[in-house]
Amino acid sequence: MESFKMNIIQQYELKYITFEQLLEDIWGYGQCLINEVGIECFCFYIEAAAGYHDFRFYIFPFTSLKHNKIR
């Protein structure tokens, strides 16, 4: 059986760690986390840690179904 390891953002979003813990610890993560969650999500939490905004959760943008039609 393969085990699933959560990244720090998943740990926060599933409430295993606090927002403050995320903000303190995210600075130590880099390319691997960016590859896993995407640059927009990573930047969102880095900007939160730096005080650029007061939002606490990243919401993935909705992709229009019109663009994802199966042909």
MARBA-3410 file (N, C-alpha, C, O; in Angstrom, 1 decimal):
71
0.8,-1.2,0.0,0.0,0.0,0.0,0.9,1.2,0.0,1.8,1.4,0.8 ~ 0.6,2.2,-0.9,1.4,3.4,-1.0,0.8,4.4,0.0,-0.4,4.7,0.0 ~ 1.7,5.1,0.7,1.3,6.1,1.6,1.2,7.5,0.9,2.0,7.7,0.0 ~ 0.4,8.3,1.4,0.2,9.6,0.9,0.8,10.6,1.8,0.4,10.7,3.0 ~ 1.7,11.5,1.3,2.3,12.5,2.2,1.8,13.9,1.7,1.8,14.2,0.6
1.2,14.6,2.7,0.6,15.9,2.4,1.7,16.9,2.4,2.7,16.9,3.2 ~ 1.6,17.9,1.5,2.5,19.0,1.6,2.0,20.0,2.6,0.9,19.9,3.2 ~ 2.8,21.1,2.9,2.4,22.0,4.0,1.1,22.8,3.7,0.4,23.1,4.6 ~ 0.8,23.0,2.4,-0.4,23.7,2.1,-1.6,22.8,2.3,-2.6,23.3,2.8 ~ -1.5,21.6,1.9,-2.6,20.6,2.2,-2.8,20.5,3.7,-3.9,20.4,4.1
-1.7,20.4,4.5,-1.8,20.3,5.9,-2.6,21.5,6.5,-3.5,21.3,7.3 ~ -2.3,22.7,6.0,-3.1,23.8,6.4,-4.5,23.8,6.0,-5.4,24.0,6.8 ~ -4.8,23.5,4.7,-6.1,23.5,4.2,-7.0,22.5,4.8,-8.2,22.6,4.9 ~ -6.4,21.4,5.3,-7.2,20.3,6.0,-7.1,20.5,7.5,-7.6,19.6,8.3 ~ -6.6,21.7,8.0,-6.6,22.1,9.4,-5.7,21.2,10.3,-6.0,21.1,11.5
-4.6,20.6,9.7,-3.7,19.9,10.6,-2.7,20.9,11.2,-2.1,20.6,12.3 ~ -2.5,22.0,10.6,-1.6,23.1,11.1,-2.4,24.4,11.1,-3.3,24.5,10.3 ~ -1.9,25.4,11.8,-2.6,26.7,11.9,-2.1,27.6,10.7,-1.0,27.3,10.1 ~ -2.8,28.6,10.5,-2.4,29.6,9.5,-1.0,30.2,9.8,-0.1,30.4,9.0 ~ -0.8,30.5,11.1,0.4,31.0,11.6,1.6,30.1,11.4,2.7,30.5,11.0
1.4,28.8,11.6,2.4,27.8,11.3,2.7,27.7,9.8,3.9,27.6,9.5 ~ 1.7,27.8,9.0,2.0,27.8,7.5,2.8,29.0,7.2,3.8,28.9,6.4 ~ 2.4,30.2,7.6,3.2,31.4,7.3,4.6,31.4,7.7,5.5,31.9,7.1 ~ 4.8,30.8,8.9,6.2,30.7,9.4,7.0,29.7,8.6,8.2,29.9,8.4 ~ 6.4,28.5,8.3,7.2,27.4,7.7,7.3,27.5,6.2,8.2,26.8,5.6
6.4,28.2,5.5,6.4,28.1,4.0,7.7,28.6,3.4,8.0,28.3,2.3 ~ 8.4,29.5,4.1,9.6,30.1,3.5,10.6,29.1,3.2,11.5,29.3,2.4 ~ 10.6,27.9,3.9,11.6,26.9,3.7,11.3,26.0,2.5,12.1,25.1,2.2 ~ 10.2,26.2,1.8,9.8,25.3,0.7,10.1,26.0,-0.6,10.1,27.3,-0.6 ~ 10.4,25.3,-1.6,10.7,25.9,-2.9,10.1,25.2,-4.1,8.9,25.0,-4.2
11.0,24.8,-5.0,10.6,24.3,-6.3,9.7,23.1,-6.2,8.8,23.0,-7.0 ~ 10.0,22.2,-5.3,9.1,21.0,-5.2,7.7,21.3,-4.9,6.8,20.8,-5.4 ~ 7.5,22.2,-3.9,6.1,22.7,-3.6,5.5,23.4,-4.7,4.3,23.2,-4.9 ~ 6.2,24.3,-5.4,5.7,25.0,-6.5,5.2,24.0,-7.6,4.2,24.2,-8.2 ~ 6.0,23.0,-7.9,5.7,22.0,-8.9,4.4,21.2,-8.4,3.6,20.8,-9.3
4.2,21.0,-7.2,3.1,20.2,-6.7,1.8,21.0,-6.7,0.8,20.5,-7.1 ~ 1.8,22.3,-6.2,0.6,23.1,-6.0,0.4,24.1,-7.1,-0.7,24.6,-7.3 ~ 1.4,24.4,-7.9,1.3,25.4,-8.9,1.8,26.8,-8.4,1.8,27.1,-7.2 ~ 2.3,27.6,-9.3,2.9,28.9,-9.0,1.9,29.8,-8.4,2.3,30.6,-7.5 ~ 0.7,29.9,-8.9,-0.3,30.8,-8.4,-0.7,30.5,-6.9,-0.7,31.5,-6.1
-0.9,29.3,-6.6,-1.2,28.9,-5.2,0.0,29.2,-4.3,-0.2,29.8,-3.2 ~ 1.2,28.8,-4.7,2.4,29.1,-3.9,2.5,30.5,-3.7,2.8,31.0,-2.5 ~ 2.4,31.4,-4.7,2.6,32.8,-4.6,1.5,33.4,-3.7,1.8,34.3,-2.9 ~ 0.3,32.9,-3.7,-0.8,33.4,-2.9,-0.4,33.2,-1.4,-0.5,34.2,-0.7 ~ 0.1,32.1,-1.0,0.5,31.9,0.4,1.8,32.6,0.8,1.9,33.1,1.9
2.7,32.8,-0.1,3.9,33.6,0.1,3.5,35.1,0.3,4.0,35.7,1.2 ~ 2.6,35.6,-0.5,2.1,36.9,-0.4,1.4,37.1,0.9,1.4,38.2,1.6 ~ 0.6,36.1,1.4,-0.1,36.2,2.7,0.9,36.2,3.8,0.8,37.0,4.7 ~ 2.0,35.4,3.7,3.0,35.4,4.7,3.8,36.8,4.8,4.2,37.2,5.8 ~ 3.9,37.4,3.6,4.6,38.7,3.6,3.7,39.9,3.9,4.1,41.0,4.0
2.4,39.6,4.1,1.4,40.7,4.5,0.8,41.5,3.4,0.3,42.5,3.6 ~ 0.9,40.9,2.1,0.4,41.6,1.0,-1.2,41.6,0.9,-1.8,42.5,0.3 ~ -1.8,40.6,1.6,-3.2,40.5,1.6,-3.6,39.8,2.9,-2.8,39.2,3.6 ~ -4.9,39.8,3.2,-5.4,39.2,4.4,-6.2,37.9,4.2,-6.9,37.4,5.1 ~ -6.2,37.4,2.9,-6.9,36.2,2.6,-6.2,35.0,3.2,-5.0,35.0,3.3
-7.0,34.0,3.6,-6.4,32.8,4.2,-6.5,31.5,3.4,-5.8,30.6,3.8 ~ -7.2,31.5,2.3,-7.3,30.3,1.5,-7.3,30.6,0.1,-7.9,31.6,-0.4 ~ -6.5,29.8,-0.7,-6.4,30.0,-2.1,-7.6,29.2,-2.7,-7.8,28.0,-2.3 ~ -8.3,29.7,-3.6,-9.4,29.0,-4.3,-9.0,28.9,-5.8,-8.7,29.9,-6.5 ~ -8.9,27.7,-6.3,-8.5,27.5,-7.7,-9.5,28.1,-8.6,-10.7,28.0,-8.4
-9.0,28.8,-9.6,-10.0,29.4,-10.6,-10.8,28.4,-11.3,-10.4,27.3,-11.6 ~ -12.1,28.8,-11.5,-13.0,27.9,-12.2,-12.7,27.9,-13.7,-12.5,29.0,-14.3 ~ -12.6,26.8,-14.3,-12.4,26.7,-15.7,-13.7,26.4,-16.4,-14.4,25.5,-16.1 ~ -14.0,27.2,-17.4,-15.2,27.1,-18.1,-15.4,25.7,-18.8,-14.4,25.2,-19.4 ~ -16.5,25.1,-18.6,-16.7,23.8,-19.3,-16.7,23.9,-20.8,-16.4,22.9,-21.5
-17.0,25.1,-21.3,-17.0,25.3,-22.7,-15.6,25.0,-23.3,-15.5,24.5,-24.5 ~ -14.5,25.3,-22.6,-13.2,25.1,-23.0,-12.7,23.7,-22.8,-11.7,23.3,-23.4 ~ -13.4,22.9,-22.1,-13.0,21.5,-21.8,-13.9,20.4,-22.4,-14.0,19.3,-21.9 ~ -14.6,20.8,-23.5,-15.5,19.8,-24.1,-14.6,18.7,-24.7,-13.5,18.9,-25.3 ~ -15.2,17.5,-24.6,-14.6,16.3,-25.2,-15.1,16.2,-26.7,-16.3,16.3,-26.9
-14.2,16.1,-27.6,-14.6,16.1,-29.0,-14.5,14.7,-29.5,-14.9,14.4,-30.7
END
